[in-house]
Amino acid sequence: MTFGELRLLLEPEVLTLLDMYRSDDPSGFAMRFQGRKDIPVRAIAEQIACSRKALKKLPAFSLKPMLYTSLALEQASGETTARYKASLAGGERLIDLSGGLGIDVLFFSKVFDEVVYCERDPVLAAIATYNFRLLGIKNVRIIEGDSLAALHLFPEGHFDWIYADPARREGGRRSIGLHAASPDVVAAHDLLLSRARKVMLKASPAIELSVLHRQLPSLSQIHVVSVGGECREVLLLLDRELPSGTPESRKAVQLSPDGRAVRDVIGTGYEPREVAMLVGEYFYEPDAAIIKAGLAERLAADLGLGFVNGSVDYLTSGRFIADFPGRTFLVAAVERYSPKTFPKFLTCAGISGAAVQRRDFPLSPEDIRRKFRLRESDSNFLFFTRDPEGELICVYGIKPAGAGAAPSLPDRNAVPGC
């Protein structure tokens, strides 16, 4: 969106028009008003499209006629994760170095007396200013421009917390590491901690956790957050008063879409791994946050589970765990994989379609599906991996009918049709 479009969009009659068509199809709106020069047709169509996306991502705030840009909405935190971040902090003053749409600021404003919002994009800063006023947020100060330059304007120790979600898409390219993001929080590490005792950084879900303490010496905690089973955010908490050499703790947080904490697992990421001799009656796949945080070993130790092998995070047991944080499957069969004999197994088991997953296996799910002509299925699950000796195997799993008591087990020695 350009400044010219934004100025037109903020005209009372244009805002009224937007409210009238907010629930319409954006393409249909653009076609209907094609050629009109007195209204920003493209910008209104963009707002209509964004409003639809906001219904899912920002359900509470979407009830208000907020303004967005497509890219900023895509990159913004959802309500569920923004609320979780605000639960980790609190105090008198926080500064957000990467304001964007200001969704995180909306939640931080509830737990801090004053929040400073920094944004280098003047259009985004203007949109955030409009949205804050619309929502009646009065304890947010807007600073437009470079956030690290703005940070220099404040005295040492001025803030209780600093928050940053560094931009990972510069010049059209997406990056993963912290060094390549903007602002460069690794280079600014000492500056950040001179202005606040605690810092919260949002990193890419794909970031490599093992190198972070070398880059950020004050790293005290890593929180990996999943929503509805999907890993959404990696949060890095820095503490100026952390004793030198102290290893960071890790926490995997599993949230439901409504923001309720389903379960969390806490550890260091360095627990030993116990491998089961055989695949038991139940097959478990930990939640994505637990796997990303490197806490599958901690979870296995807490629940008395064994790993299927020494290299992947598949777990197994002869015991049913009703509240397992992840996915649970009944093991119908464990088949040693051979390209020549596997088609016979599929025929005997009556499997013409399956959800296919692989870890430490030479073929991709697409290759497997194509090779054996497997359709999609939401009832049969094939997990391709290795046994403790490194031999290729396939675990045929079936989802339990429901939660609660342990479901009845299939006869693994009598796969249907064999």
C-alpha positions in Angstrom: 0.0 0.0 0.0 1.2 3.5 -0.8 0.8 6.6 1.3 -1.5 8.0 -1.4 -3.7 4.9 -1.2 -3.7 5.1 2.6 -4.8 8.8 2.6 -7.7 8.0 0.3 -8.6 4.9 2.3 -8.9 7.0 5.5 -11.5 9.4 3.9 -14.8 8.9 5.8 -16.8 8.0 2.6 -14.2 5.5 1.6 -14.2 3.9 5.0 -17.9 3.7 4.8 -17.6 2.0 1.4 -15.1 -0.5 2.8 -17.5 -1.4 5.6 -20.2 -2.0 3.1 -18.2 -4.4 1.0 -15.9 -5.9 3.7 -17.5 -9.3 3.5 -17.6 -9.4 -0.3 -15.2 -11.2 -2.7 -12.2 -9.0 -3.2 -11.9 -9.9 -6.9 -15.5 -9.2 -7.4 -15.2 -5.8 -5.8 -12.2 -4.9 -8.0 -14.1 -5.9 -11.1 -17.2 -4.0 -10.1 -15.3 -0.7 -9.4 -12.7 -1.1 -12.1 -11.7 2.2 -13.6 -12.9 4.4 -10.7 -10.2 7.1 -10.0 -11.9 8.7 -7.0 -11.5 5.7 -4.7 -8.4 3.4 -4.1 -9.9 0.3 -5.6 -6.8 -1.9 -5.3 -6.3 -0.9 -1.6 -10.0 -1.5 -0.8 -9.8 -5.0 -2.4 -6.6 -5.7 -0.4 -8.5 -4.7 2.8 -11.4 -7.0 2.0 -9.0 -9.9 1.4 -7.1 -9.2 4.6 -10.3 -9.0 6.6 -11.1 -12.5 5.6 -7.7 -13.7 6.7 -7.9 -11.8 10.0 -11.1 -13.6 10.9 -8.9 -16.7 11.5 -5.7 -15.1 12.6 -7.0 -12.3 14.8 -10.6 -13.4 15.6 -11.2 -10.9 18.5 -9.6 -7.9 16.8 -11.1 -8.7 13.4 -14.5 -7.6 14.8 -13.2 -4.1 14.6 -12.6 -2.4 11.1 -8.9 -2.5 11.4 -6.6 -1.8 8.5 -3.8 -4.1 7.2 -1.3 -4.7 4.4 -1.2 -8.3 3.0 2.5 -8.8 3.8 2.3 -7.3 7.3 -0.7 -9.5 8.1 1.1 -12.6 6.9 4.1 -11.8 9.1 2.2 -10.7 12.1 1.7 -12.8 15.2 -1.6 -14.5 15.6 -3.7 -13.7 18.7 -2.8 -17.0 20.4 0.9 -16.6 20.2 0.8 -12.9 20.9 -1.1 -13.5 24.1 1.4 -16.2 25.2 4.3 -13.8 24.7 2.6 -11.1 26.8 2.2 -13.8 29.6 6.0 -14.1 29.8 6.7 -10.4 30.4 5.4 -7.4 32.4 6.5 -4.2 34.1 6.6 -0.5 33.5 8.1 -0.1 30.1 8.7 -2.2 26.9 10.0 -1.3 23.5 9.1 -3.3 20.4 11.8 -2.8 17.8 9.8 -4.4 15.0 6.3 -3.0 15.3 4.7 -4.1 12.1 0.9 -4.2 12.4 1.4 -3.9 16.2 -0.4 -7.1 17.1 2.2 -8.0 19.7 2.1 -4.4 21.0 -1.7 -4.7 21.5 -1.1 -7.5 24.0 2.0 -6.0 25.6 0.0 -2.9 26.2 -2.1 -4.9 28.6 0.8 -5.9 30.9 3.0 -2.8 30.7 2.4 0.8 31.8 4.0 2.1 28.6 4.9 0.5 25.3 7.1 2.1 22.6 6.3 0.9 19.1 9.1 1.3 16.5 8.6 0.8 12.7 10.8 2.0 9.8 8.0 1.6 7.2 6.0 4.9 7.4 2.9 3.3 5.9 2.9 0.6 8.5 3.5 3.1 11.3 0.5 5.1 10.1 -1.7 2.0 9.9 -0.7 0.9 13.4 -1.4 4.4 14.7 -4.9 4.3 13.1 -5.5 0.8 14.6 -4.4 1.7 18.1 -6.7 4.7 18.1 -9.6 2.6 16.7 -9.1 0.1 19.6 -8.7 2.7 22.3 -5.1 1.9 23.1 -3.6 5.0 24.8 -0.4 3.8 26.4 1.6 3.2 23.2 4.2 5.7 21.8 4.9 5.6 18.1 8.5 6.0 16.8 8.9 5.9 13.0 12.4 5.1 11.8 15.4 2.8 12.5 14.7 1.0 15.8 18.3 0.6 16.9 18.9 4.3 16.3 15.8 5.0 18.4 17.1 2.8 21.1 20.2 5.0 21.5 17.9 7.9 22.4 17.0 6.2 25.7 19.2 6.0 28.8 20.7 2.8 30.0 18.2 0.6 31.9 15.3 2.6 30.7 13.1 -0.4 29.8 12.1 -3.5 31.7 11.9 -5.5 28.4 12.9 -5.2 24.8 11.0 -7.2 22.2 12.1 -7.8 18.6 10.8 -9.9 15.7 13.7 -9.2 13.2 12.6 -9.1 9.6 13.7 -12.3 7.9 12.8 -11.1 4.3 15.2 -8.5 3.0 15.5 -7.8 -0.7 12.9 -10.4 -1.6 14.9 -13.2 0.1 13.8 -15.1 3.2 16.5 -15.9 5.8 16.6 -18.2 8.8 19.6 -17.1 10.9 19.7 -14.1 13.2 22.7 -12.5 11.6 20.9 -12.1 8.3 17.8 -10.6 9.9 17.0 -6.9 10.5 17.8 -5.6 13.0 20.9 -7.7 13.5 20.2 -8.6 17.2 23.4 -10.6 17.4 25.5 -7.5 16.6 23.3 -5.4 18.9 23.3 -7.9 21.8 25.2 -5.6 24.2 23.2 -2.5 23.2 19.9 -4.4 23.9 21.0 -5.5 27.3 22.3 -2.0 28.2 18.8 -0.6 27.7 16.8 -3.5 29.4 17.6 -6.3 31.7 15.4 -8.7 29.7 15.0 -9.2 26.0 12.6 -11.4 24.0 13.4 -12.2 20.4 11.2 -14.0 18.0 13.2 -16.3 15.7 12.3 -18.4 12.6 10.8 -21.9 13.5 13.5 -23.3 11.3 16.4 -21.8 13.3 19.2 -24.1 14.5 19.0 -24.0 18.3 22.4 -25.5 19.1 24.3 -22.4 17.9 22.2 -19.8 19.7 24.1 -19.6 23.0 27.3 -18.9 21.2 25.6 -16.0 19.3 23.7 -14.7 22.3 25.7 -15.2 25.5 22.9 -14.0 27.8 20.4 -16.5 26.4 18.5 -17.9 29.4 15.4 -19.7 27.9 14.2 -21.0 24.6 10.4 -21.3 24.2 9.1 -23.3 21.2 5.4 -22.7 20.7 3.0 -24.8 18.6 -0.6 -24.1 17.9 -2.9 -26.9 16.9 0.1 -29.2 16.4 2.0 -26.7 14.1 5.3 -25.2 15.3 4.6 -21.4 15.1 7.3 -19.5 17.0 10.7 -19.9 18.6 11.1 -17.3 21.4 14.6 -16.5 22.8 14.7 -14.9 26.2 17.9 -13.0 27.2 18.7 -12.0 30.8 21.5 -9.5 31.5 22.0 -11.0 35.0 22.5 -14.6 33.8 25.7 -16.0 35.3 28.4 -16.6 32.7 28.4 -20.1 31.3 24.9 -21.0 32.4 23.2 -23.2 29.8 19.7 -22.1 28.6 16.6 -24.0 29.6 14.1 -25.1 26.9 10.4 -25.2 27.1 8.0 -26.7 24.5 4.6 -25.2 24.7 1.6 -26.9 23.1 -1.3 -24.4 22.7 -4.8 -25.1 21.4 -6.2 -22.7 18.7 -8.2 -20.9 21.5 -4.9 -20.2 23.3 -5.3 -22.8 26.1 -2.1 -24.4 27.2 -2.5 -28.2 26.5 0.8 -29.2 27.9 4.4 -28.1 28.2 7.7 -30.0 28.5 10.7 -28.4 30.1 14.4 -29.6 29.9 17.8 -28.8 28.6 17.7 -30.7 25.3 20.6 -32.9 26.4 18.9 -35.9 28.0 20.0 -39.5 27.0 17.9 -41.5 24.5 16.5 -44.9 25.4 15.8 -47.1 22.3 13.1 -49.8 22.6 14.0 -53.3 21.5 10.8 -53.6 19.5 7.9 -51.4 18.3 5.2 -51.9 20.9 1.4 -51.8 20.6 1.3 -48.1 20.5 3.2 -45.6 18.3 3.7 -42.0 19.3 4.7 -38.9 17.4 5.5 -36.0 19.8 4.1 -32.5 19.1 6.1 -30.4 16.7 7.2 -28.0 19.5 8.6 -30.9 21.5 10.6 -32.2 18.5 11.9 -28.7 17.6 12.9 -28.0 21.2 14.9 -31.2 21.3 12.8 -32.4 24.3 11.5 -35.7 23.0 14.0 -37.5 25.3 12.7 -35.6 28.3 9.1 -36.5 27.3 10.1 -40.1 26.8 11.7 -40.3 30.2 8.8 -38.6 31.9 6.3 -41.0 30.3 8.4 -44.2 30.2 8.5 -44.5 26.4 11.2 -45.8 24.2 12.4 -44.6 20.8 11.9 -46.6 17.7 15.5 -46.0 16.8 18.4 -43.8 17.8 18.1 -41.1 15.1 14.4 -40.0 14.9 11.7 -38.8 17.4 9.2 -41.7 17.0 8.3 -43.2 20.3 6.7 -46.5 21.2 5.2 -48.4 24.2 3.0 -51.3 25.1 1.1 -48.8 27.3 -1.7 -46.4 26.1 -1.2 -42.7 27.2 -4.5 -40.9 27.0 -3.1 -37.4 27.2 0.0 -37.8 25.1 1.1 -34.4 23.7 1.2 -35.3 20.0 -0.3 -38.1 17.9 -1.1 -41.6 19.0 -1.5 -44.7 16.8 -2.4 -48.3 17.3 0.3 -50.5 15.6 -1.4 -52.8 13.2 1.8 -54.2 11.7 5.6 -53.6 11.5 6.9 -54.6 8.1 10.6 -54.9 7.2 10.8 -52.8 4.0 11.8 -54.3 0.7 10.8 -52.8 -2.6 10.0 -56.3 -3.9 7.9 -57.6 -1.0 6.2 -54.4 0.1 3.5 -54.4 -2.6 2.4 -57.8 -1.2 2.2 -56.4 2.3 0.0 -53.6 1.1 -2.3 -56.0 -0.8 -2.5 -58.3 2.3 -3.3 -55.4 4.6 -5.9 -54.0 2.2 -4.1 -50.7 2.0 -4.7 -48.8 -1.2 -4.4 -45.3 0.4 -2.5 -44.0 3.4 -1.0 -40.9 5.0 2.7 -41.3 4.4 5.4 -40.0 6.6 9.2 -40.7 6.7 12.1 -40.0 9.0 15.6 -41.3 8.3 14.4 -43.1 5.2 15.9 -42.9 1.7 12.6 -42.2 -0.2 10.5 -39.1 0.1 6.8 -39.4 0.8 6.1 -38.4 -2.8 8.4 -41.1 -4.1 6.8 -43.7 -1.8 3.3 -42.7 -2.8 4.2 -42.7 -6.5 6.2 -46.0 -6.3 3.3 -47.9 -4.7 0.4 -46.0 -6.2 -1.0 -45.0 -2.8 -3.9 -42.5 -2.6 -4.3 -40.1 0.3 -6.1 -41.5 3.4 -7.1 -40.2 6.8 -7.5 -43.6 8.4 -4.3 -45.5 7.4 -0.9 -44.2 8.4 2.4 -45.5 7.1 5.6 -44.4 8.9 8.8 -45.3 7.1 12.0 -45.3 9.2 14.6 -47.7 10.6 14.7 -50.2 13.4 17.4 -50.1 16.2 19.8 -52.0 13.9 19.4 -49.5 11.1 17.2 -51.8 8.9 14.4 -50.1 6.9 11.0 -50.7 8.3 7.4 -49.5 7.9 5.0 -49.1 10.8 1.4 -49.4 9.9 -0.6 -47.3 12.3 -4.3 -46.7 12.9 -5.7 -43.7 14.8 -7.7 -44.5 17.9 -11.4 -43.8 17.7 -11.3 -41.3 20.5 -9.6 -40.1 23.7 -10.0 -41.7 27.1 -9.6 -45.4 27.9 -7.1 -47.5 25.9 -8.7 -48.7 22.6 -8.8 -52.3 21.7 -5.6 -53.5 19.9 -5.5 -55.0 16.4 -4.0 -58.5 16.0 -0.6 -57.7 14.6 -0.1 -61.3 13.6 -3.2 -61.3 11.5 -3.2 -58.3 9.3 -6.5 -58.3 7.4 -6.3 -60.2 4.1 -3.0 -62.0 4.9 
